[in-house]
Amino acid sequence: MHDRIEITRAEDAGAKGFEKVFAFLRARLLAGDLKPGDRLLPERELAVILGVSRPIVREALRALTVLGLVEIKDRVGTVVRRPDVSVLNDFFAFAIAQATDVVDDVMQARIAIECQAIRLAAARATIADFERLGAALARIAPTIHDPEAGARADYDFHRSLVRASGSETLAVLYDAMAEVLMTSHVGRRRTLDAFGEIRTYLIEDHRRLFQAVVERDPERADRLLREHFAIGDEFRRKAAIGEMRPAASA
């Protein structure tokens, strides 16, 4: 365990108590002055130094605990933890859920993440990644007539692509959009069900994506993935036109 670090009084004496403590500790965490394993000063000393009450300090520390930045241990004190980026999942998911017209925006983010991820996967993927991708690919054909199961198989394949990139940040961002993406996958499968030819395309196109990654060809993988998204958009456009025709003739 590291020795307790020394801190100085924050200069902004007019800040609200909680915001003052939270901002002070946040700044030191971001600056690297506080590192995993470091123990903070006791609540009583932090309260005196920052000129706030102990309950205010305790509230700020609990907020940092929820974020996974510190851990409050009995008879030890408050210890800095290594940040866990997975805590972003729920926060990002809730933030997305509050936005209007979220699906189209999320899909654009998905394309950006996956196109970078597949290039990285073509260079970094391990045998375990290939096995995970192969298992997801094997479920696409048997579930092609089932919107729910097919959407899950499709999502799992694309998520495996992102995981194969070896980028924890890309994986966390992708997982944060999981609920919206799954809803989108199911909706798209139901919309595209009117086009029999899309089923063959979906099966073969996912196989081509898998092959490009296994052959470690990032340029081809990137191009195929962008075509995959573009063709899917074209089928959805046709489906939308088809839905509009009865109304137009009525």
C-alpha positions in Angstrom: 0.0 0.0 0.0 1.3 3.5 -0.9 1.9 6.1 1.7 -0.9 8.6 2.1 -0.5 11.5 -0.3 -0.5 15.1 0.7 -3.1 17.4 -0.8 -3.6 21.2 -0.6 -6.7 23.3 -0.2 -8.7 24.0 -3.3 -8.5 27.6 -4.4 -12.2 27.9 -5.4 -13.7 28.5 -2.0 -17.0 29.6 -3.4 -17.8 26.3 -5.1 -20.6 24.2 -3.7 -19.5 21.7 -1.1 -20.1 18.5 -3.0 -19.0 19.9 -6.4 -15.9 21.2 -4.7 -14.8 17.9 -3.2 -15.8 15.9 -6.3 -14.0 18.3 -8.7 -10.9 18.3 -6.4 -10.5 14.6 -6.3 -11.5 14.1 -9.9 -8.8 16.6 -11.0 -6.2 14.7 -9.1 -7.3 11.3 -10.4 -7.2 12.6 -14.0 -3.8 14.2 -13.4 -2.4 11.0 -12.1 -1.5 12.4 -8.7 -3.7 9.7 -7.3 -2.8 6.2 -8.5 -4.4 2.7 -7.9 -3.6 1.6 -4.4 -3.1 5.1 -3.0 -5.1 5.8 0.2 -6.9 9.1 0.6 -6.7 11.2 3.7 -9.4 10.4 6.2 -12.7 12.1 5.7 -12.1 14.3 8.7 -8.9 15.7 7.3 -10.3 16.1 3.8 -13.3 18.0 5.3 -10.9 20.4 7.2 -8.6 20.9 4.2 -11.4 21.6 1.8 -13.6 23.6 4.2 -16.7 21.4 4.0 -18.5 19.1 6.3 -17.7 15.4 6.6 -21.1 14.3 5.2 -20.3 16.3 2.1 -16.9 14.5 1.8 -18.6 11.2 2.3 -21.2 11.9 -0.4 -18.5 12.7 -2.9 -16.5 9.6 -2.0 -19.6 7.5 -2.5 -20.2 9.0 -5.9 -16.6 8.1 -6.9 -17.3 4.6 -5.5 -20.3 4.2 -7.8 -18.0 5.1 -10.7 -15.5 2.5 -9.6 -12.7 5.0 -9.0 -12.3 4.4 -5.3 -13.2 1.7 -2.8 -14.1 2.4 0.8 -12.7 -0.3 3.1 -13.5 -0.9 6.7 -10.6 0.0 9.1 -8.5 0.9 6.0 -10.0 4.0 4.5 -10.7 5.1 0.9 -8.4 3.5 -1.6 -8.0 4.5 -5.3 -8.9 1.7 -7.7 -7.9 1.1 -11.3 -10.7 2.5 -13.4 -13.1 -0.1 -14.8 -14.3 1.2 -18.2 -17.3 -1.2 -18.1 -19.1 1.2 -15.7 -19.7 3.3 -18.9 -22.1 0.7 -20.2 -25.1 1.6 -18.1 -24.4 5.3 -18.1 -24.1 5.4 -21.9 -27.1 3.2 -22.4 -29.3 5.5 -20.2 -27.9 8.6 -22.0 -28.7 7.1 -25.4 -32.2 6.1 -24.3 -33.0 9.8 -23.5 -32.1 11.0 -27.0 -34.7 11.5 -29.7 -34.3 9.7 -33.1 -31.7 7.6 -31.4 -31.6 4.6 -33.7 -30.3 6.3 -36.8 -27.6 8.1 -34.7 -26.6 4.9 -33.0 -26.4 3.1 -36.3 -23.9 5.7 -37.6 -21.8 5.2 -34.5 -22.1 1.4 -35.0 -20.7 1.7 -38.5 -17.8 3.8 -37.3 -16.9 1.4 -34.5 -17.3 -1.7 -36.6 -15.3 -0.5 -39.6 -12.3 0.4 -37.3 -12.8 -2.8 -35.3 -12.8 -5.1 -38.3 -9.5 -3.6 -39.6 -7.9 -4.1 -36.2 -9.4 -7.6 -36.0 -7.8 -8.6 -39.3 -4.5 -7.7 -37.7 -4.9 -8.7 -34.1 -7.5 -11.5 -33.9 -6.4 -14.6 -32.0 -7.4 -18.2 -32.4 -10.0 -17.8 -29.7 -11.4 -14.8 -31.6 -11.7 -16.9 -34.8 -13.4 -19.7 -32.8 -15.9 -17.2 -31.3 -16.6 -15.6 -34.7 -17.0 -19.0 -36.3 -19.5 -20.1 -33.6 -21.5 -17.0 -34.2 -21.4 -17.4 -37.9 -22.6 -21.0 -37.6 -25.8 -19.8 -36.0 -26.8 -17.3 -38.7 -28.0 -19.8 -41.3 -30.1 -22.0 -39.0 -31.9 -18.9 -37.5 -32.3 -17.0 -40.8 -36.2 -17.4 -40.8 -36.6 -16.4 -37.1 -36.4 -12.6 -36.6 -35.7 -12.9 -32.9 -33.1 -15.7 -33.0 -31.7 -14.4 -36.2 -31.2 -10.9 -34.8 -29.4 -12.4 -31.8 -27.1 -14.4 -34.1 -26.4 -11.4 -36.2 -25.7 -9.2 -33.2 -23.4 -11.8 -31.7 -21.4 -12.1 -34.9 -20.8 -8.3 -35.1 -20.0 -8.1 -31.4 -17.5 -10.8 -31.9 -15.9 -8.8 -34.6 -15.6 -5.8 -32.3 -14.1 -8.0 -29.5 -11.6 -9.5 -32.0 -10.2 -5.9 -32.5 -8.5 -6.2 -29.1 -9.7 -2.7 -28.3 -11.4 -2.5 -24.9 -12.7 1.0 -25.6 -14.4 0.0 -28.8 -15.9 -3.1 -27.1 -17.2 -1.0 -24.2 -18.7 1.6 -26.5 -20.3 -1.1 -28.6 -21.7 -3.0 -25.6 -23.2 0.3 -24.3 -25.3 0.4 -27.4 -26.4 -3.2 -27.1 -30.0 -2.7 -26.3 -30.6 -0.2 -29.1 -28.7 -2.4 -31.5 -30.6 -5.5 -30.6 -33.9 -3.7 -31.1 -32.7 -2.5 -34.4 -31.6 -5.9 -35.5 -35.0 -7.4 -34.7 -36.8 -4.6 -36.5 -34.6 -4.9 -39.5 -35.1 -8.7 -39.7 -38.9 -8.3 -39.6 -38.8 -5.5 -42.2 -36.5 -7.5 -44.6 -38.5 -10.7 -44.3 -40.5 -9.7 -47.4 -37.3 -10.1 -49.5 -36.5 -13.7 -49.8 -33.2 -12.9 -51.5 -31.9 -11.1 -48.5 -31.6 -14.3 -46.6 -29.0 -15.8 -48.9 -27.2 -12.5 -49.0 -27.0 -12.3 -45.2 -25.6 -15.8 -44.9 -23.0 -15.4 -47.6 -22.0 -11.9 -46.7 -21.2 -12.8 -43.1 -19.1 -15.7 -44.4 -17.2 -13.3 -46.6 -16.6 -11.0 -43.6 -15.3 -13.9 -41.5 -13.0 -15.1 -44.3 -11.5 -11.6 -44.8 -10.7 -11.4 -41.1 -9.2 -15.0 -41.0 -7.1 -14.2 -44.0 -5.9 -11.0 -42.3 -6.9 -8.7 -45.1 -8.0 -5.4 -43.4 -8.6 -3.5 -46.7 -11.0 -6.2 -48.0 -12.6 -6.6 -44.6 -13.3 -2.9 -44.4 -14.7 -2.8 -47.9 -17.0 -5.8 -47.4 -18.3 -4.4 -44.2 -19.2 -1.1 -45.7 -20.9 -2.8 -48.6 -22.7 -5.0 -46.1 -24.2 -1.9 -44.4 -25.0 -0.2 -47.7 -26.8 -3.1 -49.1 -28.8 -3.5 -45.9 -29.8 0.1 -46.2 -30.9 -0.4 -49.8 -33.2 -3.3 -48.8 -34.7 -1.3 -46.0 -35.4 1.6 -48.5 -37.2 -0.8 -50.8 -39.2 -2.2 -47.9 -40.2 1.4 -46.9 -41.3 2.1 -50.5 -43.3 -1.1 -50.6 -45.1 -0.1 -47.3 -46.0 3.3 -48.7 -47.6 2.0 -52.0 -50.9 0.7 -50.6 -51.4 4.0 -48.7 -50.7 6.0 -51.8 -53.2 4.1 -53.9 -55.9 4.2 -51.3 
